[in-house]
Amino acid sequence: MFTPFGWNREAAKQNLGYDYPSAHPDPSIVARVNSREFGLRLEEELFPKQMLESGEKTFCRHFDDFEKWLAQASIGQAEKTVRWVAKGNHGHAGIGQLRFSLADVGEDLHQLKRILETQGGLLLEPEQDIQVEFGCLIYLGRDGSQSELRCHRLLSYSGGGFAGALYQPEDAEFLKWKPDIQNSLTRISERLHQEGYFGPVSVDAYAWRKKDPKDAGENLYFRPLVDLNARCSMAYPVHGLSRRFPDRTVLMTQIPSTIALPKNSRALRERLDALGNLNFDPKTRRGVFLVTPLMPGPRRHAWACIGLDEADVRSMREKVFQGVA
């Protein structure tokens, strides 16, 4: 059965070539619910309190809208210390975002304009002091039924780009926020069903701390809907491996293909052995392996690290970056 990364008109056309085409929503529905503008309106509707706590957000359809926002935001000198996150209306929220400050916005104007014009709009939101970030996966049935919730922690680089997905059994961080996540996914699913969407759904959420000195500094706030992606997620392999190794911690990470790797699998194994027997051992069920093919083509190479706990897999990841990549 044909299952694309996400439904669009090209995927729908290819689907018709199969003997038993897969059922799917109309591509116009998929495009609408995958837009940052729709996600913003959904957050306003379903989670107004949490949205107000996490700061004012703005959607700009045209560059004139952005220039008006910029003029207004620049009025207060104190506001220039605030950093902002810009995301295209259609595009990857993690690897495609841009972070900037008002003080240095002139250096980023060309790129901000390019993102806005090529992706049909620009979402602007204040940067937060994120303490823990989650990726939440479900499958929404045509009747509105919701599959089992799968959740993992999202790891990000300092610039906000996707650094990896981490799953560990009985994760204390997830258990702390599980009721909030379950409630928010139920409400989001109901609205997506009303819109006519069915299929895979991925929702990003995070817990954050205010930088305001008036705040006690210990309080954590939860934002249940950061980004909505009505498509398959790059984190699915984490959950597949976690079911294969239920008592192990799994970390999927990525490195740019511009970083040179060994030319063949034998050289790769030798390099991993030299780093302390990092090659995955099926007997001990511990180690790392390359998920993507060892060949030119992919923009990023994906690695799986399987270990005893979070510290173990993070250590493997660092060794891979320093000694292999």
N, C-alpha and C positions, 0 to 999 in steps of 0.2 A: 504494500500500500504506500502510495506516494506521500511523503511527509516533508515539506520544505522547511527551511529555517523560519520563514514567515510567509504569509500569503500575500501575493500581489498579482497583477494581471498576467505577468509572464509565467508565474508558478501555476496560476489557474489554467492557462492555456496548455502548459505541459501536462497538467493533471488529466486533461481530456483525452490524451493519447493512450491512457492505460485502459485495460479491459474493465477494470472496476475502479473508476475515479473516486477519490476521497471527497467526502462532504466537506465544505468549507464556507465561511461567511463571504458575503459579497466584498470584493476588494475595497470598495468605497467605505464600508464599515470598518474594515481593518485599518485603512489609512486614517480615518477619523480618530479611532480610539488609541492609535499609536502616537498621535501628535502631542507635543508638550503642552499645547494650548488646551487640549481636552483634559490632560492630566491636571493642569492648574485649576480648571473649572471644577473638576471632580473633587480636588482637595478642598476647594472653597465650600463646596456643597456638603461633603461628608464629614470633614474634620476642621471646621472653622476655628475652634479653640487652638488646636495644635498649629494650624497655619498662622494664626496671629502671633503665637509665641515664637515661631521660627523666622519672623521678619517679613516685611512687605515684598511681594514678588510682582514682577511686571512682564507682560508679554508684548513684544513689539512686532507688528506685521510688516512695517516698512521702516526704512532707515530714518525717515523723518520722525517716526515715533521714538526711535532710539535717541536721536539728537535732542528731542524734547525732554526725555527722561534724564539724559545726561546733564542738560542745563539745570533741571530742577534738583537733581541729586548733588550737583556741584555747588549749590548755594551755600550750604553750611560747611565751613572749613573742617569742622570736626568729622564730618562724614567722609572726608577724603582718606581717613585712616581705615575705613571699612573696605574689605576686599569683597569682590562680587564673583559669582559663578555665572557664566553664559553658556546656554545650551541651545543647539539648533532645534527648530520645531520638529523636524524629522531627522533622526541620526542617533548615533550612540551617545548616551549621556555621560558615560565614563571616559572612554578614550577620545571622544570628540568634543569635550567641553573645554572652555577657556576660562582661566581665573585671572582677574586683573584688579587693580586699584584705581580709584579716580585720579590719584596723583600722577599715575603713569599711563593713563588710558590712551594718550596720543600714540604710543608705541603699538597699541593693539587695535587701533581703529580699522585698519585695512582688513585684518583677520576677522574682526567682529562683523564688518560689513559683508565679507565673503560668506561667513556662516549664515547670516540672516538671509541673504539673497539666494543662496543655493539650497537652503533647507526650508524655505517658506516661512521664516519668522525666527524670533529669538526670545528665549526665556531668560530673565535675569532674576537672580535671587542672592541674598547675602550669604557669604561663606560662614559656616558654622564650625564650632570646635567639636567635631564628631568624636565620640568616645568608642562607639561600636556600631557597625553597619551590617545590615542583613539583606540577603537575597531570598525571596519567598516565591516558591513555584507551586502552581496548581494547574489542573486541566479542567476547563469549564465545559460541561456537556451542553448539548443543544437544548435540553430541558432545564438548564440552569443549575444542574447538580454540580457539586464541587468535589474534586478528587482529594485524596489524602494530601495534606500540606507537607511540602518538603522545604526545609530552611537550612541555610548555610550562612556563615559569616563572609562578608566581602572585605577584601584587603585592597587598599588603595595606596598609590604613590602620593607624595606630598602635593603634587599638582592635581590630585583627584582622579587620575587615570586608573583603570582597572589593573590591579597587581595580582589578583588571585582569588580563589574561593576555598574556604576552609570548612570542613565538616568534622566534628568529633562527637562520639556518643555522649549523651547526657551533658551537653554543653551548658554550663552554668549561665553564661550570658544569654543564650537563647531562652532557657527556662524562665529567666527573670522577666522577659518581655513576651513570652508565649501567649498569654491571654490577650494582650493588646494586638499582637500580630494576627491571631485567629479571628478576632472581632473585626479588624480592618479588612482582612481578606474576604470575609463573608459579605460585608457591605459593598466592597468593590465588585465582587462577583455578581451581586444582585443588579448593580447598575450596568455592568457590561452585558448581562443577559437582556436587560431592557433595551440596550442599544442594538441588539441582534448579533452580538459577537459570541462565538464559541471556539474552543481550541485552547492552546497553551497560553498561560499567563505568567508573567514574571513581574514582581513588585519589589522595589528597593525601599528600605526603611532604615532609620538610624536613631540612636540615642545621642544627645548632645548636651553640652554644658555652656551656659551663658558666660560671656567674657565680661559682662557688666560688673564692675566692682561692688555695686549696690547689692548684687546677688550674693547669697551666702557662699557660693562656689561649690557646694556639695550636691546641689539639686541637679538631677538629670531630667531632661525633657525628651519626649518621644515624638518623632515625626513619622506617622504610619504610611504616608504616601509621598515618596520623594520622586520616583520615576516609575511609570507604568509602561511595560513592554508586552504587547499582546502578540507573542511569538515564542519560539523555542529559545532557551537560554544557553549561553556558553557554559553554564555551571552544571548542566545535566550530567556530564561525566563524573563529577564529584559524587553525585548521589548514586550513580551506577556502581562506582567503585566501593562506596560505603556499604552497599548491599552485598557486594562480593566479599568484603572484609568488615563485617559489622562491629568487631571489637577494636578496630584500628581508626586512627585519625588520618584523614585524607586532605591533602592540599594540592590543588591544581593551580599552577602559575604559568605565566607567559613571559617570553622574552622576545624583543624585536628580531626579525630575521637579518637585520643589518649587522648583528653581532655574530661573528663567525663561529660555526660549530665544527667538530671533526668531520672529515669528508666521508667516512663510512662507519658502519655499525661496530666494526672491530675496533677502530680507533676510539670510538665513543666509549665502548666497554672498558678499554684499557685506561682511559682518562678517569672514568668513574671508579675503577678499582684503585687507582693511585690516590684517590681522595679519601680512602678508608672504606673500601668495599661498599660503595654506594649503589652498585647495581642491585636491582630488585631481586630478592631471594624468595621464591615461592614457598620454601620450607619455613623460614622465619616470618614470612609475610611482612617484610620491611625493606625499604629501599626506594630508588627513584627509577623512572623510565620515561623516555621521550614518547609523547602521544602522537604528535604530528610526524609525517614522513621526513626522513633525513635527506631532503632533496630541495633544490631551489623551487620557489613558488609561493609558499605561505608567507604572509606578511609578518606573522608571529609564530613562534614555536611554543607548543604547550608541553609542560612537564607535569607528571604526577609524582607526588611524594607521599609515601605511605609509611606511617610510623606509630610509635606507642602513644604519643600525646602531642599537644601543640608545639611545645618546645623542641621536640624531636624533629618534626617535619619542617619547622622554620629553620632549624640548623641545617637540614639537608638542602633547603632552598638556597641558603646563603652559600653553601659549598658549591652548588651547581653554578650559581652566578659568578663566583670568584674563580673556580677552578676549571669549569667547562665552557661557560659562555664568555 
